[in-house]
Amino acid sequence: MIAAAPLRHDGATGEAVFRTLCAGAATLLLAILGGVVVSLAVGGWPALHAFGFRFLTSTAWDPVADAYGAGGAIVGTLATSLLALALALPLAIGIAVFLTEFCPTRLARPVGLAVELLAGIPSIVYGMWGLFVLAPWFARHVQLPLMMSAAPGSWQEMLTRGAPNGANLSTASMVLAIMILPYMAAVFRELLLTVPPEVREAGYGLGCTSFEVMRRIAIPSVGSGMVGVVMLGLGRALGETMAVTFIIGNSHSLPRSPFDSGSTIASTIANEFAEATSDLHASALIALGLVLFLLSFAVLATARVLLARGRR
């Protein structure tokens, strides 16, 4: 009697190879991230060592005198990003609610696709539109009338001070809001679609209006996911470069009003890196990159903490 050949079990070997490849991919990602941090820290150390903590608080930026401070760029980055988020968030929620609750079935998919396609427009196109269309319109119809109507020495004059050319923090924030709006609206829509129809129907059966169903049932059920979307939009706004560079005015001084010119970390790096002739100038720009990296990391870490609390 011929003995049967033993069966070969390659599953264990394949599983081990698969686990090794996955671990290697994760390790490679961490190594790349660590390399970026180390290179930014090493490249920016001369500026950080020369100016110390004043690099983060000072608004002086003078390449001729080799004096650099990131205070104006940091304030401009945070101001434009937060203002853009404040403008885009209610619009994104409104678009998502309309597409999931009120839009006719025949239009929901085309309109949703159009919203998603807006995310594919290059940022430089948004910047050119902001420079040649939005900025002149804003200066003529919003900024100048408000500046002319403000009484000398009043709080209105303080809020509207700045060059009346439309290139300021407000217009930069509007462009940023338009850029992050498609991302947020598309993800909000997908989140609301995950709410079971039976849950909505139960709310309507209890006599709730559409607003009450959204406010008390749909949105609370996806609240943790919405926190992640908000942080995603904020992170997208923090790192935007070309569109902001076109329209923010590129002034290194601390902005005094929403209509004042300013700069962001990304726009400063984009404007000056190719012209950085001194070692300290290049180091200051690399240090700005490190600050932007830390800001983005802080936003992501905050999102993780908020999501963890939401799950509990």
C-alpha positions as CSV (number, residue, x, y, z in Angstrom):
1,M,0.0,0.0,0.0
2,I,1.4,3.4,-1.1
3,A,1.4,6.0,1.6
4,A,-0.3,9.3,0.7
5,A,2.0,12.3,0.3
6,P,1.6,14.7,3.2
7,L,-0.3,17.9,2.4
8,R,1.7,21.0,2.2
9,H,0.5,23.8,4.3
10,D,1.9,27.1,3.0
11,G,-0.6,29.3,4.9
12,A,1.7,29.8,7.8
13,T,4.6,30.8,5.6
14,G,2.4,33.2,3.6
15,E,1.0,34.7,6.8
16,A,4.5,35.3,8.1
17,V,5.6,36.9,4.9
18,F,2.5,39.1,4.8
19,R,3.0,40.2,8.4
20,T,6.7,41.0,7.7
21,L,5.8,43.1,4.6
22,C,3.2,45.1,6.5
23,A,5.5,45.7,9.4
24,G,8.2,46.7,7.0
25,A,5.9,49.2,5.3
26,A,4.9,50.7,8.6
27,T,8.6,50.9,9.7
28,L,9.6,52.6,6.4
29,L,6.9,55.2,6.9
30,L,8.0,55.9,10.4
31,A,11.6,56.1,9.2
32,I,10.7,58.6,6.5
33,L,8.7,60.7,9.0
34,G,11.6,60.6,11.4
35,G,14.0,61.6,8.6
36,V,11.9,64.6,7.7
37,V,11.8,65.8,11.3
38,V,15.6,65.3,11.8
39,S,16.4,67.1,8.5
40,L,14.2,70.0,9.4
41,A,15.6,70.2,12.9
42,V,19.2,70.0,11.7
43,G,18.6,72.5,8.9
44,G,16.8,75.0,11.2
45,W,19.1,74.7,14.2
46,P,21.4,77.6,13.2
47,A,18.4,80.0,13.2
48,L,16.8,78.5,16.3
49,H,20.2,78.7,18.1
50,A,20.8,82.3,16.9
51,F,17.4,83.7,17.9
52,G,16.2,81.3,20.5
53,F,12.6,81.6,21.6
54,R,12.4,85.1,20.0
55,F,12.2,83.3,16.6
56,L,8.7,82.3,17.5
57,T,7.5,85.6,18.9
58,S,9.4,88.2,16.9
59,T,7.8,89.7,13.8
60,A,11.1,91.1,12.4
61,W,12.0,89.6,9.0
62,D,14.9,91.4,7.5
63,P,17.1,89.3,5.1
64,V,19.5,92.3,4.7
65,A,20.2,92.5,8.4
66,D,19.9,88.7,8.9
67,A,17.2,89.2,11.5
68,Y,14.3,86.7,11.3
69,G,11.2,86.1,13.4
70,A,8.3,83.7,12.6
71,G,5.6,85.5,14.7
72,G,3.9,87.2,11.8
73,A,3.8,84.1,9.7
74,I,2.5,82.0,12.6
75,V,-0.3,84.4,13.4
76,G,-1.2,84.7,9.7
77,T,-1.3,80.9,9.3
78,L,-3.5,80.4,12.3
79,A,-5.8,83.4,11.4
80,T,-6.4,82.4,7.8
81,S,-6.9,78.7,8.6
82,L,-9.3,79.3,11.5
83,L,-11.3,81.9,9.6
84,A,-11.5,79.6,6.5
85,L,-12.7,76.8,8.7
86,A,-15.4,79.1,10.2
87,L,-16.6,80.0,6.7
88,A,-16.5,76.5,5.2
89,L,-17.9,74.5,8.1
90,P,-21.5,75.7,8.0
91,L,-21.6,75.6,4.2
92,A,-20.2,72.0,4.2
93,I,-22.8,70.8,6.7
94,G,-25.5,72.6,4.7
95,I,-24.4,71.0,1.4
96,A,-24.2,67.5,3.0
97,V,-27.6,67.8,4.6
98,F,-29.2,69.1,1.4
99,L,-27.7,66.2,-0.7
100,T,-28.8,63.5,1.8
101,E,-32.2,64.9,2.9
102,F,-33.8,67.4,0.4
103,C,-32.1,67.0,-3.0
104,P,-34.1,65.0,-5.5
105,T,-32.7,61.6,-6.3
106,R,-31.9,62.5,-9.9
107,L,-29.8,65.5,-8.8
108,A,-28.2,64.2,-5.7
109,R,-25.5,62.1,-7.5
110,P,-24.6,64.8,-10.2
111,V,-24.4,67.5,-7.6
112,G,-22.4,65.3,-5.2
113,L,-20.0,64.5,-8.1
114,A,-19.7,68.2,-8.9
115,V,-18.8,69.0,-5.3
116,E,-16.1,66.3,-5.3
117,L,-14.7,67.5,-8.6
118,L,-14.1,70.9,-7.1
119,A,-11.4,69.3,-4.9
120,G,-9.5,68.4,-8.1
121,I,-8.9,72.0,-9.2
122,P,-5.2,72.9,-8.8
123,S,-4.6,75.4,-6.0
124,I,-2.8,77.8,-8.3
125,V,-6.0,78.2,-10.3
126,Y,-7.8,79.2,-7.1
127,G,-5.0,81.7,-6.4
128,M,-5.2,83.3,-9.8
129,W,-9.0,83.5,-9.5
130,G,-8.6,85.1,-6.1
131,L,-6.0,87.6,-7.4
132,F,-7.8,88.7,-10.6
133,V,-11.5,88.3,-9.6
134,L,-12.1,88.0,-5.9
135,A,-9.6,90.6,-4.7
136,P,-10.7,93.5,-6.9
137,W,-14.4,92.7,-6.3
138,F,-13.8,92.5,-2.5
139,A,-11.8,95.8,-2.5
140,R,-14.4,97.7,-4.5
141,H,-17.7,96.4,-3.0
142,V,-16.7,95.4,0.6
143,Q,-13.4,96.8,1.8
144,L,-13.7,100.4,0.5
145,P,-17.4,101.0,1.6
146,L,-16.6,99.7,5.1
147,M,-13.5,101.9,5.3
148,M,-15.3,104.9,4.1
149,S,-18.2,104.5,6.5
150,A,-16.0,104.0,9.6
151,A,-15.7,107.0,11.9
152,P,-12.1,108.1,12.7
153,G,-10.8,106.5,15.9
154,S,-13.7,104.1,16.2
155,W,-13.5,100.3,16.6
156,Q,-14.8,100.0,13.0
157,E,-11.8,101.8,11.7
158,M,-9.5,99.5,13.7
159,L,-11.2,96.4,12.1
160,T,-11.0,97.8,8.6
161,R,-7.5,99.3,8.5
162,G,-5.3,98.1,5.7
163,A,-4.4,98.7,2.1
164,P,-7.6,98.8,0.0
165,N,-6.4,96.5,-2.7
166,G,-8.2,93.3,-1.7
167,A,-5.1,91.3,-0.9
168,N,-5.5,90.6,2.8
169,L,-6.3,88.0,5.4
170,S,-10.0,88.0,4.6
171,T,-9.7,87.3,0.9
172,A,-7.1,84.6,1.6
173,S,-9.4,83.0,4.1
174,M,-12.2,83.0,1.5
175,V,-10.1,81.3,-1.0
176,L,-9.0,78.7,1.6
177,A,-12.6,78.2,2.6
178,I,-13.5,77.4,-1.1
179,M,-10.6,75.0,-1.3
180,I,-11.4,73.0,1.8
181,L,-15.2,73.1,1.2
182,P,-15.4,70.2,-1.3
183,Y,-13.3,67.9,1.0
184,M,-15.5,68.6,4.0
185,A,-18.8,68.5,2.2
186,A,-18.0,65.2,0.5
187,V,-17.0,63.5,3.7
188,F,-19.9,64.9,5.7
189,R,-22.2,63.6,3.0
190,E,-20.7,60.1,3.3
191,L,-21.0,60.2,7.1
192,L,-24.7,61.2,7.0
193,L,-25.3,58.4,4.5
194,T,-24.0,55.9,7.1
195,V,-26.9,56.7,9.4
196,P,-29.5,53.8,8.9
197,P,-32.7,55.0,7.2
198,E,-34.7,53.2,9.9
199,V,-33.3,55.7,12.5
200,R,-34.4,58.7,10.5
201,E,-37.8,57.2,9.8
202,A,-38.2,56.5,13.6
203,G,-37.5,60.2,14.2
204,Y,-40.1,61.3,11.6
205,G,-42.5,58.8,13.1
206,L,-42.2,60.5,16.4
207,G,-43.2,63.8,14.9
208,C,-39.7,65.3,14.4
209,T,-39.1,67.9,11.7
210,S,-36.2,67.5,9.3
211,F,-34.2,70.0,11.3
212,E,-34.8,68.1,14.5
213,V,-33.9,64.8,12.8
214,M,-30.6,66.2,11.7
215,R,-29.8,68.0,14.9
216,R,-30.8,65.3,17.4
217,I,-30.4,62.1,15.5
218,A,-28.2,62.1,12.4
219,I,-25.4,64.6,13.4
220,P,-25.0,63.2,16.9
221,S,-24.7,59.7,15.6
222,V,-21.7,60.7,13.4
223,G,-20.3,63.3,15.7
224,S,-16.9,61.7,16.2
225,G,-16.4,61.4,12.5
226,M,-17.4,65.0,12.0
227,V,-14.6,66.0,14.4
228,G,-12.2,64.2,12.2
229,V,-13.5,66.0,9.1
230,V,-13.1,69.4,10.8
231,M,-9.5,68.6,11.7
232,L,-8.9,67.4,8.2
233,G,-10.1,70.7,6.8
234,L,-8.0,72.6,9.3
235,G,-4.9,70.6,8.4
236,R,-5.5,71.2,4.7
237,A,-5.8,74.9,5.3
238,L,-2.7,75.1,7.4
239,G,-0.4,73.7,4.6
240,E,-1.9,75.5,1.6
241,T,0.8,77.4,-0.3
242,M,0.3,78.8,-3.8
243,A,-3.3,80.1,-3.5
244,V,-2.5,82.0,-0.3
245,T,0.7,83.3,-1.7
246,F,-1.2,85.0,-4.6
247,I,-3.6,86.9,-2.4
248,I,-2.5,87.4,1.2
249,G,-0.3,90.4,0.5
250,N,2.9,88.8,1.8
251,S,3.7,91.2,4.6
252,H,5.8,89.9,7.4
253,S,4.4,92.3,10.0
254,L,1.7,91.3,12.5
255,P,-1.7,91.8,10.9
256,R,-3.7,94.5,12.7
257,S,-7.1,93.7,11.2
258,P,-8.9,91.2,8.9
259,F,-8.3,93.6,6.0
260,D,-4.6,93.9,6.6
261,S,-2.0,92.1,4.6
262,G,-0.1,89.3,6.1
263,S,1.8,86.1,5.4
264,T,1.7,82.4,6.2
265,I,4.5,80.0,6.9
266,A,4.0,78.2,3.6
267,S,3.8,81.4,1.6
268,T,6.9,82.8,3.2
269,I,8.8,79.6,2.3
270,A,7.5,79.6,-1.3
271,N,8.4,83.2,-1.8
272,E,11.9,83.3,-0.4
273,F,13.5,79.9,-0.5
274,A,14.9,80.2,-4.0
275,E,16.3,83.7,-3.1
276,A,17.8,82.7,0.2
277,T,21.5,83.7,-0.3
278,S,22.8,83.5,3.3
279,D,23.0,80.4,5.4
280,L,21.0,82.0,8.2
281,H,18.2,83.0,5.8
282,A,17.9,79.4,4.5
283,S,18.1,78.0,8.0
284,A,15.3,80.4,9.1
285,L,13.1,79.1,6.3
286,I,13.8,75.5,7.2
287,A,12.9,76.4,10.8
288,L,9.6,77.7,9.5
289,G,9.0,74.4,7.9
290,L,9.7,72.7,11.2
291,V,7.1,75.0,12.9
292,L,4.5,74.2,10.3
293,F,5.2,70.5,10.7
294,L,4.7,70.8,14.4
295,L,1.5,72.7,14.0
296,S,0.1,70.1,11.6
297,F,1.1,67.3,14.0
298,A,-0.6,69.1,16.9
299,V,-3.8,69.4,14.8
300,L,-3.7,65.7,14.0
301,A,-3.0,64.8,17.7
302,T,-5.9,66.9,18.9
303,A,-8.1,65.2,16.4
304,R,-7.1,61.8,17.7
305,V,-7.7,62.8,21.3
306,L,-11.2,64.2,20.4
307,L,-12.1,61.1,18.4
308,A,-11.0,58.8,21.3
309,R,-13.2,60.8,23.7
310,G,-16.1,60.6,21.3
311,R,-15.8,56.8,21.1
312,R,-15.9,56.5,24.9
